[in-house]
Amino acid sequence: MNIFIIFVSVVEILVAVALIVFVLLHSGKGTGVSSMLGGVMSQAGASAGIVERNLDRITVGLAVAFAITSVILAYGYKPATTPQTSTTVPSQSAPAAPSKATTP
């Protein structure tokens, strides 16, 4: 197997785990259906702090890295071919039907 594909696979697994962790670190912004339908947030909740902005940037960066490694693997991965034995079975032809001899 190609060492580059193994390296990209390991990177993708690490990025996927980190992406899951960073998505779970996000705090919920809305609390229910009212926020989905355009409820008014308070000023304290509307402004994101430095930590939240950095968390957003890291999460977006991990998502982009995951997408890039997925595309690299999709175009670069070629499954290993197994050597096939060349045992050919002779084809059996159907026996010829006996023809009826026409006698005059």
The first five atom37 places (N, CA, C, CB, O) and aatype in JSON, in Angstrom:
{
  "aatype": [12, 2, 9, 13, 9, 9, 13, 19, 15, 19, 19, 6, 9, 10, 19, 0, 19, 0, 10, 9, 19, 13, 19, 10, 10, 8, 15, 7, 11, 7, 16, 7, 19, 15, 15, 12, 10, 7, 7, 19, 12, 15, 5, 0, 7, 0, 15, 0, 7, 9, 19, 6, 1, 2, 10, 3, 1, 9, 16, 19, 7, 10, 0, 19, 0, 13, 0, 9, 16, 15, 19, 9, 10, 0, 18, 7, 18, 11, 14, 0, 16, 16, 14, 5, 16, 15, 16, 16, 19, 14, 15, 5, 15, 0, 14, 0, 0, 14, 15, 11, 0, 16, 16, 14],
  "atom_mask": [
    [1, 1, 1, 1, 1],
    [1, 1, 1, 1, 1],
    [1, 1, 1, 1, 1],
    [1, 1, 1, 1, 1],
    [1, 1, 1, 1, 1],
    [1, 1, 1, 1, 1],
    [1, 1, 1, 1, 1],
    [1, 1, 1, 1, 1],
    [1, 1, 1, 1, 1],
    [1, 1, 1, 1, 1],
    [1, 1, 1, 1, 1],
    [1, 1, 1, 1, 1],
    [1, 1, 1, 1, 1],
    [1, 1, 1, 1, 1],
    [1, 1, 1, 1, 1],
    [1, 1, 1, 1, 1],
    [1, 1, 1, 1, 1],
    [1, 1, 1, 1, 1],
    [1, 1, 1, 1, 1],
    [1, 1, 1, 1, 1],
    [1, 1, 1, 1, 1],
    [1, 1, 1, 1, 1],
    [1, 1, 1, 1, 1],
    [1, 1, 1, 1, 1],
    [1, 1, 1, 1, 1],
    [1, 1, 1, 1, 1],
    [1, 1, 1, 1, 1],
    [1, 1, 1, 0, 1],
    [1, 1, 1, 1, 1],
    [1, 1, 1, 0, 1],
    [1, 1, 1, 1, 1],
    [1, 1, 1, 0, 1],
    [1, 1, 1, 1, 1],
    [1, 1, 1, 1, 1],
    [1, 1, 1, 1, 1],
    [1, 1, 1, 1, 1],
    [1, 1, 1, 1, 1],
    [1, 1, 1, 0, 1],
    [1, 1, 1, 0, 1],
    [1, 1, 1, 1, 1],
    [1, 1, 1, 1, 1],
    [1, 1, 1, 1, 1],
    [1, 1, 1, 1, 1],
    [1, 1, 1, 1, 1],
    [1, 1, 1, 0, 1],
    [1, 1, 1, 1, 1],
    [1, 1, 1, 1, 1],
    [1, 1, 1, 1, 1],
    [1, 1, 1, 0, 1],
    [1, 1, 1, 1, 1],
    [1, 1, 1, 1, 1],
    [1, 1, 1, 1, 1],
    [1, 1, 1, 1, 1],
    [1, 1, 1, 1, 1],
    [1, 1, 1, 1, 1],
    [1, 1, 1, 1, 1],
    [1, 1, 1, 1, 1],
    [1, 1, 1, 1, 1],
    [1, 1, 1, 1, 1],
    [1, 1, 1, 1, 1],
    [1, 1, 1, 0, 1],
    [1, 1, 1, 1, 1],
    [1, 1, 1, 1, 1],
    [1, 1, 1, 1, 1],
    [1, 1, 1, 1, 1],
    [1, 1, 1, 1, 1],
    [1, 1, 1, 1, 1],
    [1, 1, 1, 1, 1],
    [1, 1, 1, 1, 1],
    [1, 1, 1, 1, 1],
    [1, 1, 1, 1, 1],
    [1, 1, 1, 1, 1],
    [1, 1, 1, 1, 1],
    [1, 1, 1, 1, 1],
    [1, 1, 1, 1, 1],
    [1, 1, 1, 0, 1],
    [1, 1, 1, 1, 1],
    [1, 1, 1, 1, 1],
    [1, 1, 1, 1, 1],
    [1, 1, 1, 1, 1],
    [1, 1, 1, 1, 1],
    [1, 1, 1, 1, 1],
    [1, 1, 1, 1, 1],
    [1, 1, 1, 1, 1],
    [1, 1, 1, 1, 1],
    [1, 1, 1, 1, 1],
    [1, 1, 1, 1, 1],
    [1, 1, 1, 1, 1],
    [1, 1, 1, 1, 1],
    [1, 1, 1, 1, 1],
    [1, 1, 1, 1, 1],
    [1, 1, 1, 1, 1],
    [1, 1, 1, 1, 1],
    [1, 1, 1, 1, 1],
    [1, 1, 1, 1, 1],
    [1, 1, 1, 1, 1],
    [1, 1, 1, 1, 1],
    [1, 1, 1, 1, 1],
    [1, 1, 1, 1, 1],
    [1, 1, 1, 1, 1],
    [1, 1, 1, 1, 1],
    [1, 1, 1, 1, 1],
    [1, 1, 1, 1, 1],
    [1, 1, 1, 1, 1]
  ],
  "atom_positions": [
    [[0.86, -1.17, 0.0], [0.0, 0.0, 0.0], [0.9, 1.24, 0.0], [-0.97, 0.0, 1.23], [2.01, 1.22, 0.54]],
    [[0.43, 2.27, -0.59], [1.17, 3.51, -0.73], [1.33, 4.2, 0.64], [0.48, 4.44, -1.73], [0.35, 4.34, 1.37]],
    [[2.53, 4.61, 0.97], [2.79, 5.25, 2.27], [2.06, 6.58, 2.39], [4.3, 5.46, 2.47], [1.65, 6.97, 3.48]],
    [[1.9, 7.29, 1.27], [1.18, 8.57, 1.29], [-0.28, 8.37, 1.67], [1.29, 9.26, -0.08], [-0.84, 9.15, 2.44]],
    [[-0.9, 7.34, 1.13], [-2.31, 7.06, 1.44], [-2.46, 6.67, 2.91], [-2.88, 5.94, 0.52], [-3.44, 7.04, 3.56]],
    [[-1.5, 5.91, 3.43], [-1.55, 5.55, 4.85], [-1.43, 6.8, 5.71], [-0.43, 4.54, 5.21], [-2.16, 6.96, 6.69]],
    [[-0.51, 7.69, 5.35], [-0.33, 8.94, 6.1], [-1.6, 9.79, 6.07], [0.85, 9.73, 5.53], [-2.02, 10.31, 7.1]],
    [[-2.2, 9.94, 4.89], [-3.42, 10.75, 4.77], [-4.57, 10.1, 5.54], [-3.81, 10.93, 3.28], [-5.4, 10.8, 6.12]],
    [[-4.62, 8.77, 5.56], [-5.67, 8.08, 6.32], [-5.53, 8.33, 7.81], [-5.62, 6.57, 6.04], [-6.52, 8.55, 8.51]],
    [[-4.3, 8.28, 8.31], [-4.06, 8.54, 9.74], [-4.43, 9.99, 10.07], [-2.58, 8.26, 10.12], [-5.06, 10.26, 11.09]],
    [[-4.02, 10.92, 9.2], [-4.36, 12.33, 9.42], [-5.87, 12.52, 9.42], [-3.71, 13.23, 8.34], [-6.4, 13.26, 10.25]],
    [[-6.57, 11.85, 8.51], [-8.03, 12.0, 8.46], [-8.7, 11.45, 9.72], [-8.59, 11.29, 7.23], [-9.66, 12.04, 10.22]],
    [[-8.21, 10.36, 10.23], [-8.78, 9.8, 11.47], [-8.55, 10.76, 12.63], [-8.16, 8.42, 11.79], [-9.46, 11.0, 13.43]],
    [[-7.34, 11.31, 12.73], [-7.06, 12.27, 13.81], [-7.9, 13.53, 13.68], [-5.57, 12.64, 13.82], [-8.41, 14.05, 14.67]],
    [[-8.05, 14.01, 12.45], [-8.87, 15.21, 12.22], [-10.34, 14.92, 12.54], [-8.73, 15.71, 10.76], [-11.03, 15.77, 13.1]],
    [[-10.81, 13.73, 12.2], [-12.2, 13.38, 12.48], [-12.48, 13.34, 13.97], [-12.54, 12.03, 11.85], [-13.51, 13.83, 14.43]],
    [[-11.56, 12.76, 14.74], [-11.75, 12.7, 16.2], [-11.7, 14.11, 16.79], [-10.66, 11.8, 16.85], [-12.5, 14.45, 17.66]],
    [[-10.75, 14.93, 16.32], [-10.65, 16.3, 16.82], [-11.88, 17.11, 16.45], [-9.39, 16.99, 16.26], [-12.36, 17.92, 17.24]],
    [[-12.41, 16.89, 15.24], [-13.61, 17.6, 14.82], [-14.81, 17.23, 15.69], [-13.93, 17.29, 13.35], [-15.6, 18.1, 16.05]],
    [[-14.93, 15.97, 16.04], [-16.02, 15.55, 16.93], [-15.88, 16.23, 18.28], [-16.03, 14.0, 17.09], [-16.87, 16.71, 18.84]],
    [[-14.66, 16.26, 18.82], [-14.44, 16.87, 20.13], [-14.76, 18.37, 20.09], [-12.98, 16.67, 20.58], [-15.43, 18.88, 20.99]],
    [[-14.3, 19.06, 19.05], [-14.52, 20.51, 18.99], [-15.99, 20.86, 18.73], [-13.66, 21.12, 17.9], [-16.47, 21.88, 19.22]],
    [[-16.7, 20.03, 17.98], [-18.13, 20.27, 17.8], [-18.87, 20.09, 19.12], [-18.72, 19.33, 16.71], [-19.8, 20.83, 19.43]],
    [[-18.46, 19.09, 19.89], [-19.11, 18.87, 21.19], [-18.75, 19.94, 22.21], [-18.73, 17.51, 21.73], [-19.48, 20.12, 23.19]],
    [[-17.64, 20.66, 22.02], [-17.27, 21.73, 22.94], [-18.12, 22.98, 22.77], [-15.81, 22.08, 22.76], [-18.19, 23.81, 23.67]],
    [[-18.76, 23.12, 21.62], [-19.59, 24.3, 21.4], [-20.77, 24.32, 22.36], [-20.08, 24.35, 19.94], [-21.4, 23.29, 22.62]],
    [[-21.05, 25.5, 22.87], [-22.22, 25.62, 23.73], [-23.43, 25.92, 22.85], [-22.02, 26.72, 24.8], [-23.32, 26.55, 21.81]],
    [[-24.57, 25.45, 23.3], [-25.79, 25.69, 22.54], [-26.17, 27.16, 22.55], [0.0, 0.0, 0.0], [-26.17, 27.8, 23.61]],
    [[-26.47, 27.7, 21.39], [-26.82, 29.12, 21.31], [-28.31, 29.35, 21.63], [-26.49, 29.67, 19.91], [-28.66, 30.31, 22.31]],
    [[-29.13, 28.49, 21.13], [-30.57, 28.69, 21.32], [-31.14, 27.7, 22.32], [0.0, 0.0, 0.0], [-30.56, 26.65, 22.58]],
    [[-32.28, 28.07, 22.88], [-32.9, 27.18, 23.87], [-34.33, 26.89, 23.46], [-32.86, 27.81, 25.27], [-35.28, 27.33, 24.11]],
    [[-34.47, 26.15, 22.38], [-35.82, 25.73, 22.03], [-36.31, 26.28, 20.71], [0.0, 0.0, 0.0], [-35.55, 26.83, 19.91]],
    [[-37.6, 26.13, 20.51], [-38.23, 26.48, 19.25], [-38.3, 28.0, 19.07], [-39.63, 25.89, 19.18], [-38.26, 28.47, 17.93]],
    [[-38.4, 28.75, 20.13], [-38.51, 30.2, 19.99], [-37.26, 30.81, 19.37], [-38.78, 30.84, 21.34], [-37.36, 31.76, 18.59]],
    [[-36.1, 30.28, 19.7], [-34.89, 30.81, 19.09], [-34.78, 30.4, 17.63], [-33.65, 30.34, 19.87], [-34.19, 31.12, 16.82]],
    [[-35.33, 29.26, 17.28], [-35.33, 28.83, 15.89], [-36.21, 29.73, 15.04], [-35.79, 27.39, 15.77], [-35.91, 29.97, 13.87]],
    [[-37.26, 30.22, 15.62], [-38.21, 31.03, 14.86], [-37.9, 32.51, 14.95], [-39.61, 30.79, 15.36], [-38.74, 33.33, 14.58]],
    [[-36.72, 32.89, 15.41], [-36.33, 34.29, 15.42], [-36.52, 34.98, 16.74], [0.0, 0.0, 0.0], [-36.78, 36.18, 16.76]],
    [[-36.39, 34.26, 17.82], [-36.51, 34.88, 19.14], [-35.38, 35.86, 19.38], [0.0, 0.0, 0.0], [-34.31, 35.74, 18.79]],
    [[-35.61, 36.82, 20.23], [-34.63, 37.87, 20.49], [-33.65, 37.38, 21.54], [-35.32, 39.19, 20.94], [-34.04, 36.9, 22.61]],
    [[-32.35, 37.5, 21.21], [-31.32, 37.12, 22.17], [-30.88, 38.35, 22.94], [-30.1, 36.46, 21.45], [-30.98, 39.47, 22.44]],
    [[-30.42, 38.16, 24.14], [-29.93, 39.29, 24.91], [-28.57, 39.73, 24.37], [-29.82, 38.93, 26.4], [-27.92, 38.98, 23.64]],
    [[-28.15, 40.93, 24.7], [-26.88, 41.46, 24.22], [-25.7, 40.63, 24.73], [-26.71, 42.91, 24.64], [-24.7, 40.47, 24.03]],
    [[-25.8, 40.11, 25.93], [-24.7, 39.3, 26.49], [-24.56, 38.0, 25.72], [-24.93, 39.01, 27.98], [-23.44, 37.52, 25.52]],
    [[-25.66, 37.44, 25.28], [-25.6, 36.19, 24.52], [-25.28, 36.41, 23.06], [0.0, 0.0, 0.0], [-24.82, 35.49, 22.39]],
    [[-25.52, 37.6, 22.55], [-25.31, 37.86, 21.13], [-23.85, 38.04, 20.79], [-26.07, 39.08, 20.71], [-23.42, 37.67, 19.69]],
    [[-23.08, 38.59, 21.7], [-21.66, 38.81, 21.38], [-20.85, 37.61, 21.83], [-21.13, 40.11, 22.06], [-20.9, 37.21, 23.0]],
    [[-20.12, 37.05, 20.91], [-19.3, 35.88, 21.23], [-17.95, 36.35, 21.76], [-19.12, 34.97, 19.99], [-17.39, 37.32, 21.26]],
    [[-17.46, 35.67, 22.74], [-16.17, 36.02, 23.32], [-15.04, 35.52, 22.44], [0.0, 0.0, 0.0], [-15.25, 34.88, 21.41]],
    [[-13.85, 35.83, 22.88], [-12.66, 35.43, 22.12], [-12.53, 33.93, 22.07], [-11.4, 36.04, 22.72], [-12.1, 33.38, 21.05]],
    [[-12.88, 33.26, 23.13], [-12.76, 31.81, 23.18], [-13.72, 31.16, 22.19], [-13.03, 31.29, 24.6], [-13.36, 30.22, 21.48]],
    [[-14.94, 31.68, 22.14], [-15.93, 31.11, 21.22], [-15.53, 31.35, 19.77], [-17.31, 31.7, 21.49], [-15.71, 30.47, 18.93]],
    [[-14.98, 32.53, 19.48], [-14.57, 32.81, 18.1], [-13.41, 31.9, 17.69], [-14.16, 34.29, 17.95], [-13.38, 31.38, 16.57]],
    [[-12.46, 31.71, 18.61], [-11.35, 30.81, 18.3], [-11.83, 29.37, 18.15], [-10.29, 30.9, 19.38], [-11.33, 28.63, 17.3]],
    [[-12.78, 28.99, 18.97], [-13.36, 27.65, 18.87], [-14.05, 27.47, 17.52], [-14.34, 27.4, 20.02], [-13.96, 26.41, 16.9]],
    [[-14.76, 28.51, 17.07], [-15.4, 28.46, 15.76], [-14.37, 28.33, 14.64], [-16.25, 29.71, 15.54], [-14.55, 27.55, 13.71]],
    [[-13.29, 29.1, 14.73], [-12.26, 29.06, 13.69], [-11.57, 27.7, 13.63], [-11.21, 30.16, 13.93], [-11.31, 27.17, 12.55]],
    [[-11.28, 27.15, 14.79], [-10.64, 25.83, 14.83], [-11.57, 24.77, 14.25], [-10.23, 25.46, 16.27], [-11.14, 23.89, 13.51]],
    [[-12.86, 24.85, 14.6], [-13.82, 23.87, 14.1], [-13.95, 23.96, 12.58], [-15.18, 24.09, 14.76], [-14.0, 22.94, 11.9]],
    [[-14.01, 25.18, 12.05], [-14.1, 25.35, 10.6], [-12.82, 24.84, 9.93], [-14.34, 26.83, 10.24], [-12.89, 24.2, 8.89]],
    [[-11.68, 25.12, 10.52], [-10.41, 24.63, 9.98], [-10.34, 23.11, 9.96], [0.0, 0.0, 0.0], [-9.87, 22.52, 8.99]],
    [[-10.81, 22.48, 11.02], [-10.84, 21.02, 11.06], [-11.81, 20.45, 10.03], [-11.22, 20.54, 12.46], [-11.53, 19.42, 9.42]],
    [[-12.94, 21.12, 9.84], [-13.91, 20.65, 8.84], [-13.33, 20.75, 7.44], [-15.21, 21.46, 8.93], [-13.53, 19.85, 6.62]],
    [[-12.61, 21.83, 7.16], [-11.97, 21.98, 5.85], [-10.88, 20.94, 5.66], [-11.38, 23.41, 5.69], [-10.75, 20.35, 4.59]],
    [[-10.09, 20.7, 6.7], [-9.04, 19.68, 6.63], [-9.62, 18.3, 6.4], [-8.19, 19.69, 7.91], [-9.07, 17.5, 5.65]],
    [[-10.74, 18.01, 7.05], [-11.41, 16.72, 6.86], [-11.91, 16.58, 5.42], [-12.58, 16.56, 7.85], [-11.78, 15.51, 4.82]],
    [[-12.47, 17.64, 4.88], [-12.96, 17.59, 3.49], [-11.8, 17.39, 2.51], [-13.73, 18.88, 3.15], [-11.91, 16.61, 1.56]],
    [[-10.69, 18.08, 2.74], [-9.54, 17.96, 1.84], [-8.95, 16.54, 1.9], [-8.46, 18.99, 2.21], [-8.65, 15.96, 0.86]],
    [[-8.8, 15.99, 3.1], [-8.26, 14.63, 3.19], [-9.21, 13.61, 2.6], [-7.95, 14.28, 4.65], [-8.77, 12.6, 2.05]],
    [[-10.51, 13.86, 2.71], [-11.48, 12.95, 2.1], [-11.37, 12.96, 0.58], [-12.9, 13.33, 2.52], [-11.43, 11.91, -0.06]],
    [[-11.19, 14.14, 0.0], [-11.05, 14.24, -1.46], [-9.74, 13.59, -1.9], [-11.09, 15.72, -1.91], [-9.71, 12.9, -2.92]],
    [[-8.66, 13.79, -1.15], [-7.38, 13.17, -1.5], [-7.51, 11.64, -1.47], [-6.27, 13.63, -0.53], [-7.01, 10.96, -2.36]],
    [[-8.18, 11.13, -0.45], [-8.35, 9.68, -0.36], [-9.27, 9.16, -1.47], [-8.91, 9.3, 1.0], [-9.05, 8.06, -1.98]],
    [[-10.27, 9.92, -1.83], [-11.19, 9.47, -2.87], [-10.49, 9.36, -4.22], [-12.38, 10.43, -2.98], [-10.76, 8.44, -4.99]],
    [[-9.58, 10.29, -4.51], [-8.89, 10.26, -5.79], [-7.6, 9.43, -5.76], [-8.56, 11.67, -6.22], [-7.17, 8.94, -6.8]],
    [[-6.99, 9.28, -4.6], [-5.7, 8.62, -4.54], [-5.73, 7.16, -4.15], [0.0, 0.0, 0.0], [-4.76, 6.45, -4.4]],
    [[-6.8, 6.7, -3.55], [-6.84, 5.32, -3.06], [-7.14, 4.36, -4.19], [-7.89, 5.17, -1.94], [-8.12, 4.51, -4.92]],
    [[-6.29, 3.38, -4.32], [-6.53, 2.3, -5.27], [-6.41, 1.0, -4.48], [-5.52, 2.35, -6.49], [-5.36, 0.72, -3.9]],
    [[-7.47, 0.21, -4.46], [-7.41, -1.02, -3.66], [-6.33, -1.97, -4.19], [-8.78, -1.72, -3.66], [-6.03, -2.0, -5.39]],
    [[-5.76, -2.72, -3.29], [-4.72, -3.67, -3.67], [-5.33, -4.8, -4.49], [-4.0, -4.24, -2.42], [-6.4, -5.31, -4.17]],
    [[-4.64, -5.16, -5.53], [-5.14, -6.26, -6.35], [-4.49, -7.54, -5.88], [-4.86, -6.03, -7.86], [-3.29, -7.58, -5.62]],
    [[-5.29, -8.57, -5.76], [-4.76, -9.86, -5.35], [-4.38, -10.63, -6.59], [-5.79, -10.65, -4.5], [-5.08, -10.58, -7.6]],
    [[-3.28, -11.35, -6.54], [-2.9, -12.12, -7.72], [-3.91, -13.25, -7.94], [-1.47, -12.69, -7.57], [-4.25, -13.99, -7.02]],
    [[-4.36, -13.35, -9.15], [-5.35, -14.38, -9.47], [-4.63, -15.53, -10.14], [-6.48, -13.81, -10.38], [-3.73, -15.35, -10.96]],
    [[-5.06, -16.72, -9.77], [-4.48, -17.89, -10.4], [-5.11, -18.07, -11.77], [-4.68, -19.16, -9.53], [-6.27, -17.75, -11.99]],
    [[-4.32, -18.57, -12.67], [-4.83, -18.7, -14.03], [-5.3, -20.12, -14.27], [-3.76, -18.31, -15.05], [-4.78, -20.82, -15.15]],
    [[-6.26, -20.53, -13.51], [-6.86, -21.84, -13.74], [-8.09, -21.63, -14.6], [-7.21, -22.57, -12.39], [-9.12, -21.14, -14.14]],
    [[-7.94, -22.0, -15.83], [-9.07, -21.83, -16.75], [-9.75, -23.17, -16.92], [-8.62, -21.26, -18.11], [-9.1, -24.2, -17.12]],
    [[-11.0, -23.14, -16.85], [-11.79, -24.34, -17.05], [-12.16, -24.39, -18.52], [-13.06, -24.35, -16.13], [-12.73, -23.44, -19.05]],
    [[-11.84, -25.48, -19.17], [-12.2, -25.55, -20.59], [-13.71, -25.48, -20.75], [-11.65, -26.84, -21.23], [-14.47, -26.09, -19.99]],
    [[-14.11, -24.75, -21.73], [-15.55, -24.6, -21.92], [-16.12, -25.87, -22.51], [-15.88, -23.38, -22.83], [-15.55, -26.48, -23.42]],
    [[-17.24, -26.25, -21.98], [-17.93, -27.45, -22.44], [-18.93, -27.05, -23.5], [-18.63, -28.2, -21.26], [-19.89, -26.32, -23.23]],
    [[-18.71, -27.5, -24.68], [-19.69, -27.19, -25.72], [-20.77, -28.25, -25.68], [-19.03, -27.13, -27.13], [-20.54, -29.4, -25.32]],
    [[-21.94, -27.82, -26.05], [-23.08, -28.75, -26.03], [-22.84, -29.83, -27.09], [-24.44, -27.98, -26.3], [-22.39, -29.53, -28.2]],
    [[-23.16, -31.06, -26.74], [-22.95, -32.12, -27.74], [-23.87, -31.89, -28.93], [-23.21, -33.53, -27.11], [-25.02, -31.46, -28.82]],
    [[-23.3, -32.18, -30.05], [-24.07, -31.97, -31.29], [-25.21, -32.98, -31.35], [-23.15, -32.08, -32.55], [-25.03, -34.17, -31.05]],
    [[-26.34, -32.5, -31.73], [-27.5, -33.41, -31.87], [-27.28, -34.27, -33.1], [-28.86, -32.61, -31.96], [-26.89, -33.78, -34.16]],
    [[-27.55, -35.54, -32.94], [-27.37, -36.4, -34.12], [-28.33, -36.01, -35.22], [-27.58, -37.86, -33.75], [-29.53, -35.85, -35.01]],
    [[-27.77, -35.86, -36.38], [-28.62, -35.48, -37.49], [-29.24, -36.71, -38.12], [-27.83, -34.68, -38.54], [-28.61, -37.77, -38.22]],
    [[-30.46, -36.57, -38.51], [-31.15, -37.7, -39.12], [-30.74, -37.75, -40.59], [-32.71, -37.59, -38.97], [-30.85, -36.79, -41.34]],
    [[-30.28, -38.88, -40.92], [-29.88, -39.06, -42.32], [-31.15, -39.27, -43.15], [-28.89, -40.26, -42.48], [-32.01, -40.08, -42.81]],
    [[-31.22, -38.56, -44.18], [-32.39, -38.72, -45.06], [-32.03, -39.74, -46.14], [-32.84, -37.34, -45.7], [-31.08, -39.57, -46.9]],
    [[-32.8, -40.76, -46.17], [-32.58, -41.77, -47.21], [-33.66, -41.67, -48.24], [-32.55, -43.19, -46.61], [-34.84, -41.56, -47.91]],
    [[-33.27, -41.7, -49.49], [-34.3, -41.6, -50.53], [-35.04, -42.86, -50.79], [-33.71, -41.16, -51.79], [-35.93, -42.9, -51.64]]
  ]
}
